């Protein structure tokens, strides 16, 4: 989730409390959340494009790193095989090929990574 709020200084206390609560709930679910709060400057596409590399790096350094670090060795192998595909989308057949195995044997890993990771 990415929130862009212009003139954040004008939020009322109850609105600010609701915003913080929402961010906290998203964070509890382990989902990435970023808040861009701007004071006295309108957000435009150029601002978003300039901020994107910093945002992407913060995801890599925190959200994705935590998930990778807690993955089991086979789950890490699966993720690295996906990266090795070099194209999007990467099919389960391509992943199996990169892992030198068959699709049936890695299907449970795919489910874990997709739904429960």
PyMOL CGO cylinders between C-alpha atoms (Angstrom):
from pymol import cmd
from pymol.cgo import CYLINDER

trace = [
    CYLINDER, 0.00, 0.00, 0.00, 1.28, 3.43, -0.86, 0.3, 1, 1, 1, 1, 1, 1,
    CYLINDER, 1.28, 3.43, -0.86, -0.48, 6.51, 0.49, 0.3, 1, 1, 1, 1, 1, 1,
    CYLINDER, -0.48, 6.51, 0.49, 0.08, 10.02, -0.83, 0.3, 1, 1, 1, 1, 1, 1,
    CYLINDER, 0.08, 10.02, -0.83, -1.23, 12.76, 1.42, 0.3, 1, 1, 1, 1, 1, 1,
    CYLINDER, -1.23, 12.76, 1.42, -0.93, 16.41, 0.51, 0.3, 1, 1, 1, 1, 1, 1,
    CYLINDER, -0.93, 16.41, 0.51, -1.27, 19.04, 3.24, 0.3, 1, 1, 1, 1, 1, 1,
    CYLINDER, -1.27, 19.04, 3.24, -1.03, 16.40, 5.99, 0.3, 1, 1, 1, 1, 1, 1,
    CYLINDER, -1.03, 16.40, 5.99, -0.70, 19.13, 8.60, 0.3, 1, 1, 1, 1, 1, 1,
    CYLINDER, -0.70, 19.13, 8.60, -4.44, 19.81, 8.22, 0.3, 1, 1, 1, 1, 1, 1,
    CYLINDER, -4.44, 19.81, 8.22, -5.54, 16.34, 9.37, 0.3, 1, 1, 1, 1, 1, 1,
    CYLINDER, -5.54, 16.34, 9.37, -7.71, 16.42, 12.46, 0.3, 1, 1, 1, 1, 1, 1,
    CYLINDER, -7.71, 16.42, 12.46, -6.65, 14.29, 15.44, 0.3, 1, 1, 1, 1, 1, 1,
    CYLINDER, -6.65, 14.29, 15.44, -9.24, 11.59, 14.74, 0.3, 1, 1, 1, 1, 1, 1,
    CYLINDER, -9.24, 11.59, 14.74, -8.26, 11.47, 11.07, 0.3, 1, 1, 1, 1, 1, 1,
    CYLINDER, -8.26, 11.47, 11.07, -4.58, 11.19, 11.97, 0.3, 1, 1, 1, 1, 1, 1,
    CYLINDER, -4.58, 11.19, 11.97, -5.39, 8.45, 14.48, 0.3, 1, 1, 1, 1, 1, 1,
    CYLINDER, -5.39, 8.45, 14.48, -7.34, 6.54, 11.81, 0.3, 1, 1, 1, 1, 1, 1,
    CYLINDER, -7.34, 6.54, 11.81, -4.41, 6.86, 9.40, 0.3, 1, 1, 1, 1, 1, 1,
    CYLINDER, -4.41, 6.86, 9.40, -1.93, 5.54, 11.96, 0.3, 1, 1, 1, 1, 1, 1,
    CYLINDER, -1.93, 5.54, 11.96, -4.29, 2.66, 12.86, 0.3, 1, 1, 1, 1, 1, 1,
    CYLINDER, -4.29, 2.66, 12.86, -4.68, 1.70, 9.19, 0.3, 1, 1, 1, 1, 1, 1,
    CYLINDER, -4.68, 1.70, 9.19, -0.92, 1.75, 8.61, 0.3, 1, 1, 1, 1, 1, 1,
    CYLINDER, -0.92, 1.75, 8.61, -0.40, -0.35, 11.74, 0.3, 1, 1, 1, 1, 1, 1,
    CYLINDER, -0.40, -0.35, 11.74, -2.95, -2.96, 10.60, 0.3, 1, 1, 1, 1, 1, 1,
    CYLINDER, -2.95, -2.96, 10.60, -1.38, -3.24, 7.16, 0.3, 1, 1, 1, 1, 1, 1,
    CYLINDER, -1.38, -3.24, 7.16, 2.03, -3.62, 8.80, 0.3, 1, 1, 1, 1, 1, 1,
    CYLINDER, 2.03, -3.62, 8.80, 0.71, -6.34, 11.15, 0.3, 1, 1, 1, 1, 1, 1,
    CYLINDER, 0.71, -6.34, 11.15, -0.34, -8.34, 8.10, 0.3, 1, 1, 1, 1, 1, 1,
    CYLINDER, -0.34, -8.34, 8.10, 3.24, -8.17, 6.87, 0.3, 1, 1, 1, 1, 1, 1,
    CYLINDER, 3.24, -8.17, 6.87, 2.37, -6.10, 3.83, 0.3, 1, 1, 1, 1, 1, 1,
    CYLINDER, 2.37, -6.10, 3.83, 4.50, -3.23, 2.58, 0.3, 1, 1, 1, 1, 1, 1,
    CYLINDER, 4.50, -3.23, 2.58, 3.21, 0.22, 3.37, 0.3, 1, 1, 1, 1, 1, 1,
    CYLINDER, 3.21, 0.22, 3.37, 4.65, 3.61, 2.54, 0.3, 1, 1, 1, 1, 1, 1,
    CYLINDER, 4.65, 3.61, 2.54, 3.33, 7.04, 3.36, 0.3, 1, 1, 1, 1, 1, 1,
    CYLINDER, 3.33, 7.04, 3.36, 4.31, 10.11, 1.39, 0.3, 1, 1, 1, 1, 1, 1,
    CYLINDER, 4.31, 10.11, 1.39, 3.25, 13.19, 3.30, 0.3, 1, 1, 1, 1, 1, 1,
    CYLINDER, 3.25, 13.19, 3.30, 3.73, 16.51, 1.60, 0.3, 1, 1, 1, 1, 1, 1,
    CYLINDER, 3.73, 16.51, 1.60, 3.42, 19.92, 3.20, 0.3, 1, 1, 1, 1, 1, 1,
    CYLINDER, 3.42, 19.92, 3.20, 2.73, 22.88, 0.95, 0.3, 1, 1, 1, 1, 1, 1,
    CYLINDER, 2.73, 22.88, 0.95, 3.77, 21.12, -2.26, 0.3, 1, 1, 1, 1, 1, 1,
    CYLINDER, 3.77, 21.12, -2.26, 1.51, 19.26, -4.65, 0.3, 1, 1, 1, 1, 1, 1,
    CYLINDER, 1.51, 19.26, -4.65, 2.48, 15.72, -5.65, 0.3, 1, 1, 1, 1, 1, 1,
    CYLINDER, 2.48, 15.72, -5.65, 3.04, 15.23, -9.35, 0.3, 1, 1, 1, 1, 1, 1,
    CYLINDER, 3.04, 15.23, -9.35, 4.25, 12.36, -11.52, 0.3, 1, 1, 1, 1, 1, 1,
    CYLINDER, 4.25, 12.36, -11.52, 7.82, 13.69, -11.49, 0.3, 1, 1, 1, 1, 1, 1,
    CYLINDER, 7.82, 13.69, -11.49, 7.89, 13.56, -7.67, 0.3, 1, 1, 1, 1, 1, 1,
    CYLINDER, 7.89, 13.56, -7.67, 6.63, 9.97, -7.73, 0.3, 1, 1, 1, 1, 1, 1,
    CYLINDER, 6.63, 9.97, -7.73, 9.18, 8.95, -10.37, 0.3, 1, 1, 1, 1, 1, 1,
    CYLINDER, 9.18, 8.95, -10.37, 12.00, 10.52, -8.34, 0.3, 1, 1, 1, 1, 1, 1,
    CYLINDER, 12.00, 10.52, -8.34, 10.87, 8.78, -5.14, 0.3, 1, 1, 1, 1, 1, 1,
    CYLINDER, 10.87, 8.78, -5.14, 10.35, 5.35, -6.72, 0.3, 1, 1, 1, 1, 1, 1,
    CYLINDER, 10.35, 5.35, -6.72, 13.98, 4.11, -6.61, 0.3, 1, 1, 1, 1, 1, 1,
    CYLINDER, 13.98, 4.11, -6.61, 14.23, 4.97, -2.90, 0.3, 1, 1, 1, 1, 1, 1,
    CYLINDER, 14.23, 4.97, -2.90, 10.89, 3.26, -2.24, 0.3, 1, 1, 1, 1, 1, 1,
    CYLINDER, 10.89, 3.26, -2.24, 11.93, 0.15, -4.18, 0.3, 1, 1, 1, 1, 1, 1,
    CYLINDER, 11.93, 0.15, -4.18, 15.24, -0.05, -2.28, 0.3, 1, 1, 1, 1, 1, 1,
    CYLINDER, 15.24, -0.05, -2.28, 13.43, 0.24, 1.04, 0.3, 1, 1, 1, 1, 1, 1,
    CYLINDER, 13.43, 0.24, 1.04, 11.24, -2.74, 0.06, 0.3, 1, 1, 1, 1, 1, 1,
    CYLINDER, 11.24, -2.74, 0.06, 14.31, -4.74, -0.95, 0.3, 1, 1, 1, 1, 1, 1,
    CYLINDER, 14.31, -4.74, -0.95, 16.14, -3.87, 2.29, 0.3, 1, 1, 1, 1, 1, 1,
    CYLINDER, 16.14, -3.87, 2.29, 13.24, -4.53, 4.64, 0.3, 1, 1, 1, 1, 1, 1,
    CYLINDER, 13.24, -4.53, 4.64, 10.01, -6.17, 3.44, 0.3, 1, 1, 1, 1, 1, 1,
    CYLINDER, 10.01, -6.17, 3.44, 11.52, -8.63, 0.97, 0.3, 1, 1, 1, 1, 1, 1,
    CYLINDER, 11.52, -8.63, 0.97, 14.72, -9.28, 2.98, 0.3, 1, 1, 1, 1, 1, 1,
    CYLINDER, 14.72, -9.28, 2.98, 12.76, -10.34, 6.05, 0.3, 1, 1, 1, 1, 1, 1,
    CYLINDER, 12.76, -10.34, 6.05, 10.72, -12.80, 4.00, 0.3, 1, 1, 1, 1, 1, 1,
    CYLINDER, 10.72, -12.80, 4.00, 13.77, -14.18, 2.24, 0.3, 1, 1, 1, 1, 1, 1,
    CYLINDER, 13.77, -14.18, 2.24, 15.66, -14.58, 5.51, 0.3, 1, 1, 1, 1, 1, 1,
    CYLINDER, 15.66, -14.58, 5.51, 12.86, -16.63, 7.07, 0.3, 1, 1, 1, 1, 1, 1,
    CYLINDER, 12.86, -16.63, 7.07, 12.42, -18.89, 4.03, 0.3, 1, 1, 1, 1, 1, 1,
    CYLINDER, 12.42, -18.89, 4.03, 13.45, -22.53, 4.16, 0.3, 1, 1, 1, 1, 1, 1,
    CYLINDER, 13.45, -22.53, 4.16, 16.40, -23.58, 1.95, 0.3, 1, 1, 1, 1, 1, 1,
    CYLINDER, 16.40, -23.58, 1.95, 14.14, -25.12, -0.73, 0.3, 1, 1, 1, 1, 1, 1,
    CYLINDER, 14.14, -25.12, -0.73, 11.95, -21.99, -0.76, 0.3, 1, 1, 1, 1, 1, 1,
    CYLINDER, 11.95, -21.99, -0.76, 15.07, -19.88, -1.30, 0.3, 1, 1, 1, 1, 1, 1,
    CYLINDER, 15.07, -19.88, -1.30, 16.15, -22.21, -4.10, 0.3, 1, 1, 1, 1, 1, 1,
    CYLINDER, 16.15, -22.21, -4.10, 12.71, -21.74, -5.71, 0.3, 1, 1, 1, 1, 1, 1,
    CYLINDER, 12.71, -21.74, -5.71, 12.96, -17.94, -5.49, 0.3, 1, 1, 1, 1, 1, 1,
    CYLINDER, 12.96, -17.94, -5.49, 16.47, -17.92, -6.92, 0.3, 1, 1, 1, 1, 1, 1,
    CYLINDER, 16.47, -17.92, -6.92, 15.30, -20.15, -9.79, 0.3, 1, 1, 1, 1, 1, 1,
    CYLINDER, 15.30, -20.15, -9.79, 12.56, -17.62, -10.53, 0.3, 1, 1, 1, 1, 1, 1,
    CYLINDER, 12.56, -17.62, -10.53, 15.15, -14.84, -10.69, 0.3, 1, 1, 1, 1, 1, 1,
    CYLINDER, 15.15, -14.84, -10.69, 17.31, -16.99, -12.95, 0.3, 1, 1, 1, 1, 1, 1,
    CYLINDER, 17.31, -16.99, -12.95, 14.44, -17.19, -15.47, 0.3, 1, 1, 1, 1, 1, 1,
    CYLINDER, 14.44, -17.19, -15.47, 15.23, -13.60, -16.38, 0.3, 1, 1, 1, 1, 1, 1,
    CYLINDER, 15.23, -13.60, -16.38, 11.77, -12.85, -17.74, 0.3, 1, 1, 1, 1, 1, 1,
    CYLINDER, 11.77, -12.85, -17.74, 8.29, -12.13, -16.47, 0.3, 1, 1, 1, 1, 1, 1,
    CYLINDER, 8.29, -12.13, -16.47, 6.16, -14.10, -16.15, 0.3, 1, 1, 1, 1, 1, 1,
    CYLINDER, 6.16, -14.10, -16.15, 8.30, -17.04, -15.16, 0.3, 1, 1, 1, 1, 1, 1,
    CYLINDER, 8.30, -17.04, -15.16, 6.34, -20.27, -15.48, 0.3, 1, 1, 1, 1, 1, 1,
    CYLINDER, 6.34, -20.27, -15.48, 6.43, -23.14, -13.00, 0.3, 1, 1, 1, 1, 1, 1,
    CYLINDER, 6.43, -23.14, -13.00, 7.91, -25.27, -15.80, 0.3, 1, 1, 1, 1, 1, 1,
    CYLINDER, 7.91, -25.27, -15.80, 10.78, -22.80, -16.17, 0.3, 1, 1, 1, 1, 1, 1,
    CYLINDER, 10.78, -22.80, -16.17, 11.38, -22.83, -12.41, 0.3, 1, 1, 1, 1, 1, 1,
    CYLINDER, 11.38, -22.83, -12.41, 11.38, -26.63, -12.34, 0.3, 1, 1, 1, 1, 1, 1,
    CYLINDER, 11.38, -26.63, -12.34, 13.87, -26.65, -15.21, 0.3, 1, 1, 1, 1, 1, 1,
    CYLINDER, 13.87, -26.65, -15.21, 16.17, -24.22, -13.39, 0.3, 1, 1, 1, 1, 1, 1,
    CYLINDER, 16.17, -24.22, -13.39, 15.94, -26.41, -10.27, 0.3, 1, 1, 1, 1, 1, 1,
    CYLINDER, 15.94, -26.41, -10.27, 16.61, -29.59, -12.29, 0.3, 1, 1, 1, 1, 1, 1,
    CYLINDER, 16.61, -29.59, -12.29, 13.39, -31.19, -11.08, 0.3, 1, 1, 1, 1, 1, 1,
    CYLINDER, 13.39, -31.19, -11.08, 9.80, -31.70, -12.19, 0.3, 1, 1, 1, 1, 1, 1,
    CYLINDER, 9.80, -31.70, -12.19, 6.82, -29.40, -11.73, 0.3, 1, 1, 1, 1, 1, 1,
    CYLINDER, 6.82, -29.40, -11.73, 4.96, -31.80, -9.44, 0.3, 1, 1, 1, 1, 1, 1,
    CYLINDER, 4.96, -31.80, -9.44, 7.77, -31.85, -6.89, 0.3, 1, 1, 1, 1, 1, 1,
    CYLINDER, 7.77, -31.85, -6.89, 7.94, -28.06, -6.57, 0.3, 1, 1, 1, 1, 1, 1,
    CYLINDER, 7.94, -28.06, -6.57, 4.22, -27.31, -6.68, 0.3, 1, 1, 1, 1, 1, 1,
    CYLINDER, 4.22, -27.31, -6.68, 3.94, -27.32, -2.85, 0.3, 1, 1, 1, 1, 1, 1,
    CYLINDER, 3.94, -27.32, -2.85, 6.75, -24.75, -2.66, 0.3, 1, 1, 1, 1, 1, 1,
    CYLINDER, 6.75, -24.75, -2.66, 4.89, -22.54, -5.12, 0.3, 1, 1, 1, 1, 1, 1,
    CYLINDER, 4.89, -22.54, -5.12, 1.75, -22.68, -2.96, 0.3, 1, 1, 1, 1, 1, 1,
    CYLINDER, 1.75, -22.68, -2.96, 3.69, -21.85, 0.21, 0.3, 1, 1, 1, 1, 1, 1,
    CYLINDER, 3.69, -21.85, 0.21, 5.45, -18.91, -1.42, 0.3, 1, 1, 1, 1, 1, 1,
    CYLINDER, 5.45, -18.91, -1.42, 2.30, -17.61, -3.09, 0.3, 1, 1, 1, 1, 1, 1,
    CYLINDER, 2.30, -17.61, -3.09, -0.19, -17.90, -0.26, 0.3, 1, 1, 1, 1, 1, 1,
    CYLINDER, -0.19, -17.90, -0.26, 1.61, -18.42, 3.01, 0.3, 1, 1, 1, 1, 1, 1,
    CYLINDER, 1.61, -18.42, 3.01, 4.88, -16.60, 2.80, 0.3, 1, 1, 1, 1, 1, 1,
]
cmd.load_cgo(trace, "trace")
